[in-house]
Amino acid sequence: MKQLIEFIPIALFGGVYFWTRDIFIATMVLMGGIVLQLAVEYWTTKTVSRQTQIIFWSAILLGGATLLFRNEEFLFWKPTIVNWIFSVTLLGFHFFSRENLLKRMLGSKIQLPDVAWKHLSLGWSAGFFLAGLLNLIVAFQFSLDFWVSYKLFGGFGLTLCYFVIMVVYLSRSGYLNQLKTVPEKTPGG
């Protein structure tokens, strides 16, 4: 459900852009959609995740700069900055913390050995870095229409590829066979 809510601002951005052919109107819609995303997350959970905060602030700052300076290149950098922040965060936890960030986030749902968490963390870090790099290539080497289409569908496609790679890794390593989900706690239990 959270992934659907995260996709709505991007879908609105793409839809408005292709309807109006105006990147600045689409940017305003994107910023409004992300504000709405943050509000919905806070309303439903009474908290806002760091991921949502990073996306929110990058959209507000870079979207605002895009509107203020009437230059879409600021907006081009948003996906790259967000992806690279996630990449550096995963690497930072890997190298400078005794704790694996993915395990901390997902360990209450699934149990894997530490080596699997390490490989997944490094893999996702590389994936986020690659996504940021691909965004820059598309943004500065292709048309604005192509970049907006890539933003709409490319990010989703890359994420889907990462999940497939993750499942293949877990399967080939034998972790899927021994994968255990942590049961939900029931009231009084």
LUMFIDREN-838601 format. One record per residue (C-alpha): residue number from 1; residue in one letter; z, x, y. Coordinates in pm, 1 decimal. Layout:
N
{resi = NUM, resn = A, c3 = Z, c1 = X, c2 = Y}
...
***
This chain:
189
{resi = 1, resn = M, c3 = 0.0, c1 = 0.0, c2 = 0.0}
{resi = 2, resn = K, c3 = 87.2, c1 = 282.6, c2 = 240.7}
{resi = 3, resn = Q, c3 = -252.3, c1 = 444.8, c2 = 179.3}
{resi = 4, resn = L, c3 = -425.2, c1 = 118.9, c2 = 274.5}
{resi = 5, resn = I, c3 = -226.2, c1 = 97.6, c2 = 598.3}
{resi = 6, resn = E, c3 = -315.4, c1 = 463.4, c2 = 671.6}
{resi = 7, resn = F, c3 = -686.3, c1 = 387.5, c2 = 622.0}
{resi = 8, resn = I, c3 = -694.7, c1 = 87.4, c2 = 857.4}
{resi = 9, resn = P, c3 = -702.3, c1 = 289.6, c2 = 1185.4}
{resi = 10, resn = I, c3 = -984.3, c1 = 506.4, c2 = 1048.4}
{resi = 11, resn = A, c3 = -1178.5, c1 = 199.7, c2 = 932.1}
{resi = 12, resn = L, c3 = -1129.4, c1 = 35.0, c2 = 1271.8}
{resi = 13, resn = F, c3 = -1241.8, c1 = 355.5, c2 = 1444.0}
{resi = 14, resn = G, c3 = -1558.5, c1 = 374.9, c2 = 1235.6}
{resi = 15, resn = G, c3 = -1633.7, c1 = 5.1, c2 = 1266.9}
{resi = 16, resn = V, c3 = -1589.8, c1 = 1.9, c2 = 1644.0}
{resi = 17, resn = Y, c3 = -1791.1, c1 = 320.9, c2 = 1684.2}
{resi = 18, resn = F, c3 = -2087.8, c1 = 189.7, c2 = 1486.8}
{resi = 19, resn = W, c3 = -2065.6, c1 = -149.5, c2 = 1658.2}
{resi = 20, resn = T, c3 = -2043.0, c1 = -16.4, c2 = 2016.1}
{resi = 21, resn = R, c3 = -2188.3, c1 = 335.7, c2 = 1977.5}
{resi = 22, resn = D, c3 = -1912.0, c1 = 443.2, c2 = 2215.4}
{resi = 23, resn = I, c3 = -1683.5, c1 = 719.0, c2 = 2089.0}
{resi = 24, resn = F, c3 = -1436.2, c1 = 659.6, c2 = 2370.8}
{resi = 25, resn = I, c3 = -1383.8, c1 = 290.3, c2 = 2292.2}
{resi = 26, resn = A, c3 = -1353.9, c1 = 383.9, c2 = 1924.3}
{resi = 27, resn = T, c3 = -1095.7, c1 = 649.4, c2 = 2017.2}
{resi = 28, resn = M, c3 = -887.6, c1 = 390.7, c2 = 2203.0}
{resi = 29, resn = V, c3 = -903.0, c1 = 164.3, c2 = 1897.0}
{resi = 30, resn = L, c3 = -803.0, c1 = 455.6, c2 = 1671.6}
{resi = 31, resn = M, c3 = -504.1, c1 = 533.6, c2 = 1893.2}
{resi = 32, resn = G, c3 = -401.1, c1 = 167.3, c2 = 1899.3}
{resi = 33, resn = G, c3 = -441.3, c1 = 142.2, c2 = 1522.2}
{resi = 34, resn = I, c3 = -221.5, c1 = 446.0, c2 = 1465.8}
{resi = 35, resn = V, c3 = 44.2, c1 = 304.6, c2 = 1699.6}
{resi = 36, resn = L, c3 = 28.6, c1 = -15.5, c2 = 1493.3}
{resi = 37, resn = Q, c3 = 50.8, c1 = 189.7, c2 = 1170.7}
{resi = 38, resn = L, c3 = 364.8, c1 = 361.9, c2 = 1298.9}
{resi = 39, resn = A, c3 = 516.6, c1 = 27.4, c2 = 1401.9}
{resi = 40, resn = V, c3 = 444.8, c1 = -131.2, c2 = 1062.3}
{resi = 41, resn = E, c3 = 593.9, c1 = 165.7, c2 = 879.9}
{resi = 42, resn = Y, c3 = 907.3, c1 = 151.6, c2 = 1094.0}
{resi = 43, resn = W, c3 = 932.2, c1 = -227.7, c2 = 1061.8}
{resi = 44, resn = T, c3 = 903.8, c1 = -219.1, c2 = 681.3}
{resi = 45, resn = T, c3 = 1112.7, c1 = 92.2, c2 = 607.6}
{resi = 46, resn = K, c3 = 1328.5, c1 = 141.6, c2 = 920.2}
{resi = 47, resn = T, c3 = 1203.4, c1 = 499.9, c2 = 925.4}
{resi = 48, resn = V, c3 = 883.6, c1 = 689.4, c2 = 1002.3}
{resi = 49, resn = S, c3 = 771.7, c1 = 964.5, c2 = 764.6}
{resi = 50, resn = R, c3 = 693.6, c1 = 1311.2, c2 = 895.2}
{resi = 51, resn = Q, c3 = 336.4, c1 = 1264.5, c2 = 773.9}
{resi = 52, resn = T, c3 = 295.7, c1 = 954.5, c2 = 990.9}
{resi = 53, resn = Q, c3 = 459.2, c1 = 1132.3, c2 = 1285.1}
{resi = 54, resn = I, c3 = 213.3, c1 = 1422.3, c2 = 1257.6}
{resi = 55, resn = I, c3 = -83.0, c1 = 1185.3, c2 = 1238.9}
{resi = 56, resn = F, c3 = 54.1, c1 = 978.9, c2 = 1528.4}
{resi = 57, resn = W, c3 = 115.6, c1 = 1269.0, c2 = 1765.1}
{resi = 58, resn = S, c3 = -212.9, c1 = 1442.0, c2 = 1686.3}
{resi = 59, resn = A, c3 = -401.8, c1 = 1115.5, c2 = 1747.1}
{resi = 60, resn = I, c3 = -218.0, c1 = 1043.7, c2 = 2071.6}
{resi = 61, resn = L, c3 = -251.0, c1 = 1398.5, c2 = 2210.2}
{resi = 62, resn = L, c3 = -607.4, c1 = 1471.8, c2 = 2100.2}
{resi = 63, resn = G, c3 = -727.7, c1 = 1115.3, c2 = 2146.7}
{resi = 64, resn = G, c3 = -570.6, c1 = 1115.4, c2 = 2491.7}
{resi = 65, resn = A, c3 = -741.7, c1 = 1446.0, c2 = 2575.3}
{resi = 66, resn = T, c3 = -1070.8, c1 = 1301.7, c2 = 2450.3}
{resi = 67, resn = L, c3 = -1033.9, c1 = 1005.4, c2 = 2685.5}
{resi = 68, resn = L, c3 = -897.4, c1 = 1203.7, c2 = 2979.4}
{resi = 69, resn = F, c3 = -1166.4, c1 = 1471.8, c2 = 2971.6}
{resi = 70, resn = R, c3 = -1440.8, c1 = 1243.3, c2 = 2831.4}
{resi = 71, resn = N, c3 = -1507.2, c1 = 1502.1, c2 = 2560.4}
{resi = 72, resn = E, c3 = -1510.2, c1 = 1402.8, c2 = 2191.8}
{resi = 73, resn = E, c3 = -1456.9, c1 = 1763.1, c2 = 2078.2}
{resi = 74, resn = F, c3 = -1080.9, c1 = 1715.0, c2 = 2115.9}
{resi = 75, resn = L, c3 = -1102.2, c1 = 1429.6, c2 = 1865.8}
{resi = 76, resn = F, c3 = -1310.5, c1 = 1645.5, c2 = 1629.2}
{resi = 77, resn = W, c3 = -1009.6, c1 = 1875.3, c2 = 1590.0}
{resi = 78, resn = K, c3 = -761.8, c1 = 1599.9, c2 = 1492.3}
{resi = 79, resn = P, c3 = -839.7, c1 = 1583.0, c2 = 1117.1}
{resi = 80, resn = T, c3 = -848.2, c1 = 1961.4, c2 = 1094.5}
{resi = 81, resn = I, c3 = -515.1, c1 = 2007.0, c2 = 1271.0}
{resi = 82, resn = V, c3 = -347.3, c1 = 1738.4, c2 = 1057.4}
{resi = 83, resn = N, c3 = -485.3, c1 = 1883.1, c2 = 732.7}
{resi = 84, resn = W, c3 = -393.6, c1 = 2238.0, c2 = 828.9}
{resi = 85, resn = I, c3 = -39.9, c1 = 2132.6, c2 = 924.4}
{resi = 86, resn = F, c3 = -1.6, c1 = 1977.6, c2 = 577.5}
{resi = 87, resn = S, c3 = -149.0, c1 = 2291.8, c2 = 416.9}
{resi = 88, resn = V, c3 = 80.6, c1 = 2528.8, c2 = 606.8}
{resi = 89, resn = T, c3 = 381.6, c1 = 2305.9, c2 = 538.2}
{resi = 90, resn = L, c3 = 319.0, c1 = 2315.3, c2 = 162.2}
{resi = 91, resn = L, c3 = 265.5, c1 = 2692.0, c2 = 173.4}
{resi = 92, resn = G, c3 = 571.8, c1 = 2741.4, c2 = 391.2}
{resi = 93, resn = F, c3 = 791.0, c1 = 2553.2, c2 = 145.5}
{resi = 94, resn = H, c3 = 635.4, c1 = 2748.9, c2 = -141.3}
{resi = 95, resn = F, c3 = 692.7, c1 = 3092.6, c2 = 7.8}
{resi = 96, resn = F, c3 = 999.1, c1 = 3046.4, c2 = 227.2}
{resi = 97, resn = S, c3 = 1207.4, c1 = 2781.7, c2 = 56.2}
{resi = 98, resn = R, c3 = 1375.7, c1 = 2754.1, c2 = -278.0}
{resi = 99, resn = E, c3 = 1250.6, c1 = 2399.7, c2 = -295.0}
{resi = 100, resn = N, c3 = 903.9, c1 = 2264.5, c2 = -380.6}
{resi = 101, resn = L, c3 = 803.2, c1 = 2003.0, c2 = -124.3}
{resi = 102, resn = L, c3 = 590.0, c1 = 1798.5, c2 = -365.6}
{resi = 103, resn = K, c3 = 872.9, c1 = 1796.7, c2 = -618.3}
{resi = 104, resn = R, c3 = 1110.9, c1 = 1687.6, c2 = -344.1}
{resi = 105, resn = M, c3 = 877.5, c1 = 1405.2, c2 = -244.7}
{resi = 106, resn = L, c3 = 766.0, c1 = 1292.1, c2 = -591.4}
{resi = 107, resn = G, c3 = 1028.2, c1 = 1432.0, c2 = -827.9}
{resi = 108, resn = S, c3 = 1224.8, c1 = 1107.7, c2 = -823.3}
{resi = 109, resn = K, c3 = 915.4, c1 = 929.9, c2 = -962.1}
{resi = 110, resn = I, c3 = 778.9, c1 = 1178.3, c2 = -1217.5}
{resi = 111, resn = Q, c3 = 924.5, c1 = 1473.3, c2 = -1400.6}
{resi = 112, resn = L, c3 = 722.5, c1 = 1790.8, c2 = -1439.2}
{resi = 113, resn = P, c3 = 818.5, c1 = 2151.7, c2 = -1507.8}
{resi = 114, resn = D, c3 = 855.7, c1 = 2375.5, c2 = -1203.1}
{resi = 115, resn = V, c3 = 536.7, c1 = 2567.7, c2 = -1285.6}
{resi = 116, resn = A, c3 = 335.2, c1 = 2243.7, c2 = -1267.4}
{resi = 117, resn = W, c3 = 490.2, c1 = 2155.0, c2 = -932.1}
{resi = 118, resn = K, c3 = 404.0, c1 = 2504.7, c2 = -808.8}
{resi = 119, resn = H, c3 = 39.3, c1 = 2472.7, c2 = -915.3}
{resi = 120, resn = L, c3 = 8.5, c1 = 2122.8, c2 = -769.2}
{resi = 121, resn = S, c3 = 160.4, c1 = 2235.7, c2 = -440.7}
{resi = 122, resn = L, c3 = -72.8, c1 = 2534.0, c2 = -409.2}
{resi = 123, resn = G, c3 = -368.9, c1 = 2319.0, c2 = -512.3}
{resi = 124, resn = W, c3 = -296.4, c1 = 2050.1, c2 = -255.8}
{resi = 125, resn = S, c3 = -240.1, c1 = 2317.9, c2 = 7.9}
{resi = 126, resn = A, c3 = -582.9, c1 = 2463.3, c2 = -67.1}
{resi = 127, resn = G, c3 = -729.8, c1 = 2113.0, c2 = -64.1}
{resi = 128, resn = F, c3 = -584.4, c1 = 2034.5, c2 = 278.4}
{resi = 129, resn = F, c3 = -716.9, c1 = 2365.4, c2 = 411.2}
{resi = 130, resn = L, c3 = -1062.6, c1 = 2293.5, c2 = 270.6}
{resi = 131, resn = A, c3 = -1061.3, c1 = 1940.6, c2 = 416.3}
{resi = 132, resn = G, c3 = -982.3, c1 = 2082.3, c2 = 760.5}
{resi = 133, resn = L, c3 = -1256.0, c1 = 2342.5, c2 = 730.7}
{resi = 134, resn = L, c3 = -1514.0, c1 = 2087.1, c2 = 612.3}
{resi = 135, resn = N, c3 = -1424.8, c1 = 1862.4, c2 = 905.1}
{resi = 136, resn = L, c3 = -1502.8, c1 = 2143.0, c2 = 1150.5}
{resi = 137, resn = I, c3 = -1831.7, c1 = 2219.8, c2 = 979.8}
{resi = 138, resn = V, c3 = -1937.0, c1 = 1855.1, c2 = 988.6}
{resi = 139, resn = A, c3 = -1809.7, c1 = 1801.1, c2 = 1343.8}
{resi = 140, resn = F, c3 = -1989.5, c1 = 2097.0, c2 = 1497.1}
{resi = 141, resn = Q, c3 = -2301.3, c1 = 2122.7, c2 = 1280.5}
{resi = 142, resn = F, c3 = -2403.1, c1 = 1757.1, c2 = 1243.1}
{resi = 143, resn = S, c3 = -2451.8, c1 = 1452.3, c2 = 1463.3}
{resi = 144, resn = L, c3 = -2169.1, c1 = 1237.5, c2 = 1596.0}
{resi = 145, resn = D, c3 = -2286.8, c1 = 949.8, c2 = 1373.5}
{resi = 146, resn = F, c3 = -2268.7, c1 = 1174.9, c2 = 1068.2}
{resi = 147, resn = W, c3 = -1919.2, c1 = 1297.7, c2 = 1162.5}
{resi = 148, resn = V, c3 = -1788.1, c1 = 942.2, c2 = 1205.4}
{resi = 149, resn = S, c3 = -1937.5, c1 = 847.9, c2 = 865.2}
{resi = 150, resn = Y, c3 = -1782.0, c1 = 1158.1, c2 = 713.2}
{resi = 151, resn = K, c3 = -1445.3, c1 = 1070.5, c2 = 868.3}
{resi = 152, resn = L, c3 = -1472.7, c1 = 720.4, c2 = 723.1}
{resi = 153, resn = F, c3 = -1581.0, c1 = 812.0, c2 = 370.9}
{resi = 154, resn = G, c3 = -1549.2, c1 = 1188.5, c2 = 330.0}
{resi = 155, resn = G, c3 = -1171.7, c1 = 1206.9, c2 = 361.9}
{resi = 156, resn = F, c3 = -1127.8, c1 = 930.2, c2 = 108.1}
{resi = 157, resn = G, c3 = -1378.3, c1 = 1098.8, c2 = -124.8}
{resi = 158, resn = L, c3 = -1203.6, c1 = 1436.0, c2 = -96.3}
{resi = 159, resn = T, c3 = -865.4, c1 = 1279.6, c2 = -168.1}
{resi = 160, resn = L, c3 = -1011.0, c1 = 1106.0, c2 = -472.7}
{resi = 161, resn = C, c3 = -1153.8, c1 = 1439.9, c2 = -590.9}
{resi = 162, resn = Y, c3 = -813.2, c1 = 1605.6, c2 = -547.9}
{resi = 163, resn = F, c3 = -650.1, c1 = 1334.0, c2 = -758.6}
{resi = 164, resn = V, c3 = -911.8, c1 = 1377.0, c2 = -1031.8}
{resi = 165, resn = I, c3 = -859.4, c1 = 1754.7, c2 = -1028.7}
{resi = 166, resn = M, c3 = -482.3, c1 = 1700.0, c2 = -1042.8}
{resi = 167, resn = V, c3 = -510.6, c1 = 1464.1, c2 = -1341.4}
{resi = 168, resn = V, c3 = -747.9, c1 = 1703.5, c2 = -1521.1}
{resi = 169, resn = Y, c3 = -505.5, c1 = 1991.7, c2 = -1458.0}
{resi = 170, resn = L, c3 = -207.9, c1 = 1790.2, c2 = -1585.2}
{resi = 171, resn = S, c3 = -407.1, c1 = 1673.8, c2 = -1886.4}
{resi = 172, resn = R, c3 = -548.8, c1 = 2014.6, c2 = -1984.0}
{resi = 173, resn = S, c3 = -208.1, c1 = 2175.2, c2 = -1939.4}
{resi = 174, resn = G, c3 = -54.3, c1 = 1915.8, c2 = -2169.2}
{resi = 175, resn = Y, c3 = 171.8, c1 = 1776.6, c2 = -1898.3}
{resi = 176, resn = L, c3 = 25.3, c1 = 1425.7, c2 = -1914.2}
{resi = 177, resn = N, c3 = 130.0, c1 = 1393.9, c2 = -2277.9}
{resi = 178, resn = Q, c3 = 488.4, c1 = 1481.0, c2 = -2191.7}
{resi = 179, resn = L, c3 = 490.4, c1 = 1317.6, c2 = -1848.3}
{resi = 180, resn = K, c3 = 795.1, c1 = 1105.1, c2 = -1796.1}
{resi = 181, resn = T, c3 = 840.8, c1 = 862.7, c2 = -1517.6}
{resi = 182, resn = V, c3 = 1187.9, c1 = 819.9, c2 = -1380.9}
{resi = 183, resn = P, c3 = 1296.7, c1 = 459.7, c2 = -1432.1}
{resi = 184, resn = E, c3 = 1373.7, c1 = 252.3, c2 = -1126.4}
{resi = 185, resn = K, c3 = 1743.7, c1 = 194.2, c2 = -1072.4}
{resi = 186, resn = T, c3 = 1843.1, c1 = -166.7, c2 = -1111.0}
{resi = 187, resn = P, c3 = 2127.2, c1 = -323.7, c2 = -916.7}
{resi = 188, resn = G, c3 = 2452.6, c1 = -281.6, c2 = -1104.0}
{resi = 189, resn = G, c3 = 2286.6, c1 = -42.7, c2 = -1348.4}
***
